[in-house]
Amino acid sequence: MAELTNVAFFRAKPGRSEDLGAALLALVSPSRQEAGSLRYEIHQSMESSNDWMVVEDWRYPSDFDEHMATSYVRDFLVKVPDLCVTDVEIRGFQQRSAPHV
C-alpha cells in the first residue's frame, strides 16, 4: 500500500495545452519504472482542456523525493513556466480507506 499519494495540478497557458499534455505523458513510462512507483496517471479536465492533473502513489515519501530528483522530472520542471499559467500545485495525501480490490 502507498504511504503517499500526490495529486499535482497544472493549468496550461492558452494555446499550450497540447504541449503540456505531451510533456506530462512523456513522464509516465520512466516514472512507472521507478522502484517505489505504484501508480502514475495523467488526467485532462473534461471541463477545461487547459487543466491537467497527475495522480501518483509512492510506496514511501522518500521514493517521491527520489522521483523529483531524476533528470527527466527536473528537465520537465524547467519547462513549466513556459507551458503553465502558474507553478505546479502538488498536494500530498495519505489513504484512509481500505484499498479497492
N, C-alpha and C positions, 0 to 999 in steps of 0.2 A: 504494500500500500504506500502511496505517496505521502511524504511528510510535508510537501509543499506543492501547492497548485498556484500558478501565476496566471493572471489574465492581463494581457497587455493591450492597450487601446491606441490606435493610430488614426489620424484624420488627414487624408491626402489633400494637398493643395489642389485647387481647381486645375483640371487637365492632367493631373499626375497620378490618378488612382490606378491606372493600368500599370504604370511603372512601379508604384509602391507594391501592388499585388505581386508583380513578378519578383521583386526583391524579397518580399516575405516568403513566397513559395520556394525560392532558392535556398532558404534556411531549413526547410523541412527535412530533406534527406540527411544532411550531415548532423542535424540536431537529434534526429531519431536514432542515429548510430552511436550517440554518446552513452557511456556506461550507465549513467543514472537517469536517463530519459525514459519515462514511462508513457508519456503522451505528448505530442506536439502537433497542434492543428491550427490551420489558418481559416478564419471565417470573414466573410464580407457581409456587411449590413444589407438587409432586404429593403430598408427604408432609404438609405443614403449610400450610394456606391462609393463615396469617399471615405466611409468609415470601415475600418478593418479591426480585427481582434485576433490575438494569438492566445490559445489556451494550452498550457503546458503543465504537466505533472512531473515532479522530480522526486526521486527516492529520498534524497536528503537535500537540505538547503545548500550544503557545500557543493553538490552536483550542479545546482543552478549557478553558483559563483564561478565554477569552472567553465560552464557554458558561456557565461558573459565574457570570459577572458579569451575565448577562442578567436582566432584571426578572422573567421567569417562573420562572427557577430560584431566584432569591433569594426570591420570594414562596412557592414550594414549600417551601424550606428552613425558612422561618418556621413552617410547619405541622407539620414533622417531630416536634417534641416532643409535640404533641397526638395525633399518629397512631401514633407508634412507641414501642416499649419502650426502645430505646436510640438513640443517634446513628447516622446512616448510616455504614456502613463502606465506603470506596472503596479498591479495590486496583488499582494500575496494572500493566500487563503489556506486554511487547514481544514481538511474534510472532517465532518462531524457525524454524518450518517454512515451506515454500513455501505460498502461498495455494491454497486449494481452487478449482479452475476448473470 
